């Protein structure tokens, strides 16, 4: 039988718990940090961008404190599988090939790719014959790289560790064409000094074989509970306008719908 003193102690502990004594869950958010405006490192060393803001807001909604971990793209899925972080939010296209390694949330924005050419370029066709012997660039390890390699086998396809490095060679005149995710490249040509060299060209590339089902958050396949919690949180921030507010800081269209 509990004594009065024991009961008082139990009540005190319960009150302390309800008053905020429970420590928040801590999760690690993995991103690349080299893909502006979605994720990038600021001059003072902080990792910021659309992906990061959405990820941190989702963490709040599920009651977790999140640490942001930057990881090179070519090691980003291996890093998740090695438990370096708990989920990836890094503008990753949901593809069947990637589903063999990781699970995905519902898409948090739609996906399309595009071509970039110099402003004075007369290229209007994007076929293997039209780009034969031309220099085509893309970021290695991406679906954009897969597209360039498969669609332009007779071109000189050059792959770069980061999108920034590919864009720099485009601006420097070392590429005739660049293939990339449409939104970062739109940002590149419209908002950066280097991007004044160039323009978007051709129709948006929306072939599901390359852009998949949209852009999702990647998790280890066994982490289904966390995946469902993130899905519910994504629905919340879409419904209450938080997602739109973050979107509008970076883009002039709603990238959830591409309208």
C-alpha positions as CSV (number, residue, x, y, z in Angstrom):
1,X,0.0,0.0,0.0
2,X,1.3,3.5,-0.9
3,X,2.0,5.9,1.9
4,X,0.8,9.5,1.8
5,X,4.4,10.6,1.2
6,X,4.8,8.1,-1.6
7,X,1.6,9.3,-3.2
8,X,2.8,12.9,-2.9
9,X,6.1,12.1,-4.6
10,X,4.3,10.2,-7.5
11,X,2.0,13.2,-8.0
12,X,5.0,15.6,-8.0
13,X,6.8,13.5,-10.7
14,X,3.7,13.3,-12.8
15,X,3.2,17.1,-12.6
16,X,6.9,17.6,-13.6
17,X,6.4,15.4,-16.6
18,X,3.3,17.2,-17.7
19,X,4.9,20.6,-17.1
20,X,7.6,19.9,-19.7
21,X,9.9,17.4,-18.1
22,X,9.8,15.0,-21.0
23,X,12.7,15.5,-23.3
24,X,11.8,16.1,-27.0
25,X,12.8,13.4,-29.5
26,X,16.0,14.2,-31.4
27,X,16.3,13.4,-35.0
28,X,19.0,14.1,-37.7
29,X,17.9,15.7,-41.0
30,X,20.3,14.8,-43.9
31,X,20.6,17.2,-46.9
32,X,23.3,18.0,-49.4
33,X,24.1,21.7,-48.8
34,X,25.1,22.3,-52.4
35,X,21.8,22.7,-54.3
36,X,20.5,26.2,-54.0
37,X,17.8,27.4,-53.4
38,X,16.8,24.1,-52.0
39,X,19.8,23.5,-49.7
40,X,23.0,25.4,-49.4
41,X,25.7,26.5,-46.9
42,X,25.7,30.2,-45.9
43,X,28.9,32.2,-45.5
44,X,28.7,31.7,-41.7
45,X,28.4,27.9,-42.1
46,X,24.7,27.4,-41.6
47,X,22.8,24.9,-43.9
48,X,19.7,26.6,-45.2
49,X,17.2,26.6,-48.1
50,X,13.7,25.4,-49.0
51,X,14.4,21.7,-48.2
52,X,15.9,22.6,-44.8
53,X,13.0,25.0,-43.8
54,X,10.4,22.4,-44.7
55,X,12.3,19.7,-42.9
56,X,12.6,21.7,-39.7
57,X,9.0,22.7,-39.8
58,X,8.0,19.0,-40.1
59,X,10.2,18.2,-37.1
60,X,8.3,20.8,-35.0
61,X,5.0,19.3,-36.0
62,X,6.0,15.8,-34.9
63,X,7.5,17.1,-31.7
64,X,11.1,16.5,-32.5
65,X,14.3,18.6,-32.3
66,X,16.3,18.2,-35.5
67,X,20.0,18.5,-36.2
68,X,20.9,19.3,-39.8
69,X,23.6,17.1,-41.3
70,X,25.2,18.0,-44.7
71,X,26.3,15.1,-46.9
72,X,27.8,15.0,-50.4
73,X,25.2,13.8,-52.8
74,X,27.0,10.6,-54.0
75,X,27.0,9.4,-50.4
76,X,23.6,10.6,-49.2
77,X,21.7,7.3,-49.4
78,X,24.6,5.2,-48.0
79,X,24.8,7.8,-45.2
80,X,21.1,7.2,-44.3
81,X,21.5,3.4,-44.4
82,X,24.6,3.8,-42.1
83,X,22.5,5.7,-39.6
84,X,24.3,9.0,-40.1
85,X,20.9,10.7,-40.1
86,X,17.2,9.7,-39.8
87,X,15.7,11.0,-43.0
88,X,16.9,12.8,-46.1
89,X,15.2,16.0,-47.4
90,X,17.4,17.0,-50.4
91,X,15.2,17.3,-53.5
92,X,15.4,13.6,-54.2
93,X,13.2,12.3,-57.0
94,X,11.1,9.3,-56.1
95,X,12.2,6.6,-58.5
96,X,11.7,2.8,-58.6
97,X,15.4,2.3,-58.5
98,X,15.7,4.3,-55.3
99,X,12.7,2.5,-53.8
100,X,14.8,-0.6,-53.8
101,X,17.0,1.0,-51.1
102,X,14.9,3.5,-49.2
103,X,11.2,4.3,-48.4
104,X,9.7,7.7,-49.4
105,X,7.0,10.0,-47.9
106,X,4.4,11.4,-50.2
107,X,5.9,14.0,-52.6
108,X,6.5,17.4,-51.0
109,X,6.9,19.0,-54.5
110,X,6.5,18.1,-58.1
111,X,9.5,17.3,-60.4
112,X,10.7,18.4,-63.8
113,X,14.0,18.7,-65.5
114,X,15.2,21.1,-68.1
115,X,18.1,22.0,-70.5
116,X,20.2,25.2,-70.2
117,X,22.1,26.6,-73.1
118,X,24.1,29.8,-73.7
119,X,21.9,32.8,-74.5
120,X,23.3,33.0,-78.0
121,X,22.8,29.3,-78.7
122,X,20.8,28.3,-81.7
123,X,20.1,24.8,-80.4
124,X,16.3,24.1,-80.6
125,X,16.3,20.3,-80.8
126,X,17.3,18.1,-77.9
127,X,17.9,14.7,-79.6
128,X,21.0,12.6,-79.8
129,X,21.6,13.6,-83.5
130,X,21.2,17.3,-82.6
131,X,23.7,17.1,-79.7
132,X,26.1,14.7,-81.4
133,X,29.7,15.6,-80.4
134,X,28.5,18.5,-78.2
135,X,29.6,18.8,-74.5
136,X,26.7,18.1,-72.2
137,X,27.0,18.5,-68.4
138,X,25.0,17.3,-65.4
139,X,25.5,16.5,-61.7
140,X,26.8,13.0,-61.2
141,X,24.6,10.4,-59.4
142,X,21.4,12.2,-60.3
143,X,18.5,11.3,-62.6
144,X,19.6,14.3,-64.7
145,X,22.9,12.5,-65.2
146,X,21.0,9.3,-66.1
147,X,19.0,11.3,-68.7
148,X,22.0,12.9,-70.3
149,X,23.9,9.6,-70.5
150,X,20.9,7.6,-71.9
151,X,19.5,10.3,-74.3
152,X,22.7,11.7,-75.7
153,X,25.1,8.7,-76.1
154,X,27.0,10.4,-78.9
155,X,27.6,13.6,-77.0
156,X,30.6,14.3,-74.7
157,X,28.7,13.9,-71.4
158,X,30.6,15.4,-68.4
159,X,29.4,14.7,-64.9
160,X,30.2,16.9,-61.9
161,X,30.2,16.2,-58.1
162,X,27.8,19.1,-57.5
163,X,25.3,21.2,-59.4
164,X,27.3,24.3,-58.6
165,X,30.4,22.9,-60.4
166,X,28.3,22.0,-63.5
167,X,26.8,25.5,-63.5
168,X,30.2,27.1,-63.2
169,X,31.5,25.3,-66.3
170,X,28.3,26.3,-68.1
171,X,28.9,29.9,-67.2
172,X,32.6,29.6,-68.2
173,X,31.6,28.4,-71.7
174,X,32.9,24.8,-71.2
175,X,29.5,23.3,-71.8
176,X,27.2,23.5,-74.8
177,X,24.2,22.2,-72.9
178,X,23.4,21.4,-69.2
179,X,20.7,19.1,-67.9
180,X,19.3,19.7,-64.5
181,X,16.4,20.0,-62.1
182,X,14.2,22.8,-63.5
183,X,13.7,24.9,-60.4
184,X,17.4,25.3,-59.3
185,X,18.3,26.1,-62.9
186,X,15.5,28.6,-63.2
187,X,17.0,30.2,-60.1
188,X,20.5,30.0,-61.6
189,X,19.5,31.9,-64.8
190,X,17.2,34.4,-63.2
191,X,18.9,35.3,-59.9
192,X,22.7,34.8,-60.2
193,X,25.4,36.8,-62.0
194,X,26.9,33.6,-63.5
195,X,23.5,32.6,-64.8
196,X,23.2,35.7,-67.0
197,X,25.2,33.7,-69.6
198,X,22.4,31.4,-70.2
199,X,18.7,30.5,-70.7
200,X,16.4,27.6,-70.3
201,X,15.6,25.8,-73.5
202,X,13.3,23.1,-74.8
203,X,10.2,21.7,-73.1
204,X,10.3,20.7,-69.5
205,X,11.4,17.0,-69.1
206,X,8.6,15.2,-67.2
207,X,9.2,11.6,-68.3
208,X,8.3,9.5,-65.1
209,X,11.2,7.1,-66.1
210,X,13.5,9.9,-65.0
211,X,11.6,12.3,-62.7
212,X,9.7,9.5,-61.0
213,X,6.6,10.4,-58.9
214,X,7.8,13.7,-57.6
215,X,10.2,14.7,-54.8
216,X,10.0,13.0,-51.5
217,X,11.7,12.6,-48.1
218,X,13.7,9.4,-48.0
219,X,13.9,7.1,-44.9
220,X,15.1,3.7,-44.0
221,X,12.6,1.1,-45.2
222,X,12.0,-0.1,-41.6
223,X,11.1,3.4,-40.3
224,X,7.4,3.3,-41.3
225,X,6.2,5.0,-38.2
226,X,8.4,8.0,-38.8
227,X,7.3,8.1,-42.5
228,X,3.7,8.2,-41.5
229,X,4.3,10.9,-39.0
230,X,6.1,13.0,-41.6
231,X,3.3,12.4,-44.1
232,X,0.7,13.7,-41.5
233,X,2.8,16.7,-40.7
234,X,3.2,17.5,-44.4
235,X,-0.6,17.5,-44.8
236,X,-0.8,19.9,-41.9
237,X,1.6,22.4,-43.2
238,X,-0.1,22.3,-46.6
239,X,-3.5,22.9,-45.1
240,X,-2.6,25.7,-42.7
241,X,-0.6,27.8,-45.2
242,X,2.9,27.2,-43.6
243,X,4.1,25.4,-46.7
244,X,3.0,28.2,-49.0
245,X,4.7,30.8,-46.8
246,X,8.0,28.9,-47.1
247,X,7.5,28.3,-50.8
248,X,7.0,32.0,-51.4
249,X,10.3,32.9,-49.9
250,X,12.1,31.0,-52.7
251,X,9.8,30.7,-55.7
252,X,7.2,32.6,-57.7
253,X,5.1,29.5,-58.4
254,X,3.7,26.9,-56.1
255,X,6.2,24.1,-56.5
256,X,3.9,21.6,-54.9
257,X,1.7,21.8,-58.0
258,X,4.1,23.6,-60.4
259,X,1.4,26.2,-61.1
